[in-house]
Each structure stands twice: as structure tokens, then as C-alpha cells.
Amino acid sequence: MSAEIAVKVDPGNTEQARAWDGNEGAYWADNAEYFDRSIAGYDVAFMAAADVSEHDHVLDIGCGTGKTTRDAARAASSGSALGVDLSSHMIAYAGQVSAREGPPNASFEQADAQVHPFIAEVFDVAISRTGAMFFGDPVAAFTNIARAVRRGGRLALLTWQAPEANEWIRAFSTAMAAGRDLRTPPPDAPGPFSLADPERVQTVLGASGFTDIQLEPHSEAMWFGADADDAQRFVLGLLGWMLEGLDDEGMRRALDNLTATLTAHDTGHGVLYGSAAWTIRATRPGKRDSNDPVRRHP
Ligand SMILES: C[S@@+](CC[C@H](N)C(=O)[O-])C[C@H]1O[C@@H](n2cnc3c(N)ncnc32)[C@H](O)[C@@H]1O
């Protein structure tokens, strides 16, 4: 974490803030184009789930370097999109791209979405592309997000399905385990797979005040680099922590394994692995009362 994170963070999110506002976030910002390209296969399905209209005001949770915020802002050409993220590095990057390329109705703010005091009922839709699985207390976080969405407004998420359905994480963790038993966090611990279980999604979002919760499965190829060498650099920056604790022999084995799997998946037009994700849609119940003032975020 940059000496101390500049915004209020829930104590249960301190570890995530340390990672995302520290080296992990810096790596994502330095490799933003790689990350956006790796997951680009899901862009169409995600934007279809978000279903942003011209006049919408959109909240992008865990927006990272801001690609989906910019896409949403373009779709909401007479509205706006606000991206919030724990990472000062990624928020700075998102702001720079937006200042350079637009759109002018996209803005970014460093915040912990679990506790940030959003203005109530100000957004038509809250979206997140793989940025809403890291909350220490997901019900508290989604309750806070629901409060920021107007009655009748919507939630649209992209989340990973379980590791068993994701060839990329199985291949990389098997390679880098080099015969060890790599610790696997409990499925409900904050992390990329914490909203993989449809029952848990229903329970968490239902308890947070959302209704009509629908999951749709998607499978896409993920891109990890132009060739095996390029992908090795990218993957080691992302998952290099899996090598921690290996002795020299184990390290050599792990790196050989990684080279072997990346080479086997080098298609000649990119290193590609299978992946599986959910798009999740939900609604904040109720209807805006015609006497309600229309609130807009500043
Ligand atoms: C896997 S990245 C996805 C980034 C971005 N949505 C994208 O698709 O490129 C997860 C993001 O969630 C952010 N994040 C995690 N916990 C958060 C929280 N409590 N509040 C706001 N952002 C959070 C991280 O900082 C990180 O940028």
C-alpha cells in the first residue's frame, strides 16, 4: 500500500487494499492493455448484461484502469459513468487515459465500494467486470451499492466460474506448484472465485436487497500474450507469488512447467486458454416515485 491508503477502507478490506493499492495495482496499471486484451472475449456479453442506455448514470465497481467505465460512459452519452477502485495506481491510469481520449462523461475516484458514502439512489445501473469478488463482507458491500442504485435500477456483474471450469488457473497453478500442494483459499474467501457458486451469488445479492437475480454462463478463450515468452513475463507478474517458498530445484521445475504449458497453448496468433465466467443481472426492487427528486451524482 502507498504508505497509507488515502481513503476510508473497511478493516476487513485492509489486506486487499494493501495489495491493490500496492504492487499488484501498479502491475495492473503498467500492463493495462494486456489485462484488457486477456478478458476481451467477454466484452460483448458484459456490455449486453449492463444494457446501458443513453441517459443512464452508471457506477463501475472496482473499475481498475477504467476500460469498462469508458465503454459505459460512451453508451450513456447523455448520462455519466463513475469508476471507483481501491487502487490509486489504476485510478491514476484511468484518469490519464480519459483525459487524453475521453469520453468526457467518465470520471474516477479512489474508494472502497463497501463503505464509500455514495449519494443514495443516484445511479441507474451498477456494473463490475471481475471487480466485485474481493469484499471482506460482501453483503455489507452489495447493500452499500444497492443503496446507491435508484429503485428499479440494476446491477450487472462479470464473475469467474469455479477454478475447475477455468483452464487458465488450473494450468498455471499446476505448473507453478511443481508437485507441491498450493494452498487454495476457501471458496467464499475474498478473491477471484468468491462469486463462482450460483447459490452463494443468490444468497449474497438477495441478502443485500437485490431481486430477480439471474446468472448466465459464458465460455471464452483468454489471451495471455503474443507468444510463449511474452505470456511468461505477463503470467509471472500476475501469479509469481505461486513460486514463493520453492528451492532452486523446485523453481527450475516450476519455470520449466510454465514454459511447457505456455508453449503448448501458443497458437501462433496468441497464447490462449479456456475460461468460464458468469454474467449476473439483478434489480433493486421498487419504482421511483414520481414525486421523488431525481438525484444525480455531481
Ligand atoms: C480483477 S481487477 C478488475 C479490474 C477492472 N474491473 C477490469 O475489468 O479491468 C479487480 C479490481 O477490484 C478492485 N477492488 C477490490 N476490492 C475493492 C473494493 N473494496 N472497492 C473498490 N475496488 C475494489 C481492485 O483494486 C481491482 O482493481
PDBQT file of the ligand as one rigid body, heavy atoms in Angstrom, charges set to zero:
ROOT
HETATM    1  C1  LIG A 301      -9.547  -8.183 -11.166  1.00  0.00    +0.000 C 
HETATM    2  S1  LIG A 301      -9.426  -6.457 -11.043  1.00  0.00    +0.000 S 
HETATM    3  C2  LIG A 301     -10.623  -5.930 -12.254  1.00  0.00    +0.000 C 
HETATM    4  C3  LIG A 301     -10.434  -4.508 -12.680  1.00  0.00    +0.000 C 
HETATM    5  C4  LIG A 301     -11.404  -3.993 -13.755  1.00  0.00    +0.000 C 
HETATM    6  N1  LIG A 301     -12.782  -4.115 -13.350  1.00  0.00    +0.000 N 
HETATM    7  C5  LIG A 301     -11.184  -4.668 -15.079  1.00  0.00    +0.000 C 
HETATM    8  O1  LIG A 301     -12.068  -5.368 -15.553  1.00  0.00    +0.000 OA
HETATM    9  O2  LIG A 301     -10.096  -4.465 -15.664  1.00  0.00    +0.000 OA
HETATM   10  C6  LIG A 301     -10.282  -6.186  -9.509  1.00  0.00    +0.000 C 
HETATM   11  C7  LIG A 301     -10.365  -4.740  -9.118  1.00  0.00    +0.000 C 
HETATM   12  O3  LIG A 301     -11.232  -4.618  -7.982  1.00  0.00    +0.000 OA
HETATM   13  C8  LIG A 301     -10.713  -3.601  -7.152  1.00  0.00    +0.000 C 
HETATM   14  N2  LIG A 301     -11.271  -3.753  -5.799  1.00  0.00    +0.000 N 
HETATM   15  C9  LIG A 301     -11.124  -4.797  -4.952  1.00  0.00    +0.000 A 
HETATM   16  N3  LIG A 301     -11.774  -4.567  -3.799  1.00  0.00    +0.000 NA
HETATM   17  C10 LIG A 301     -12.371  -3.349  -3.919  1.00  0.00    +0.000 A 
HETATM   18  C11 LIG A 301     -13.173  -2.543  -3.060  1.00  0.00    +0.000 A 
HETATM   19  N4  LIG A 301     -13.498  -2.947  -1.814  1.00  0.00    +0.000 N 
HETATM   20  N5  LIG A 301     -13.613  -1.345  -3.513  1.00  0.00    +0.000 NA
HETATM   21  C12 LIG A 301     -13.263  -0.904  -4.755  1.00  0.00    +0.000 A 
HETATM   22  N6  LIG A 301     -12.484  -1.615  -5.605  1.00  0.00    +0.000 NA
HETATM   23  C13 LIG A 301     -12.057  -2.823  -5.197  1.00  0.00    +0.000 A 
HETATM   24  C14 LIG A 301      -9.211  -3.807  -7.238  1.00  0.00    +0.000 C 
HETATM   25  O4  LIG A 301      -8.486  -2.668  -6.821  1.00  0.00    +0.000 OA
HETATM   26  C15 LIG A 301      -9.030  -4.148  -8.711  1.00  0.00    +0.000 C 
HETATM   27  O5  LIG A 301      -8.778  -3.017  -9.486  1.00  0.00    +0.000 OA
ENDROOT
TORSDOF 0
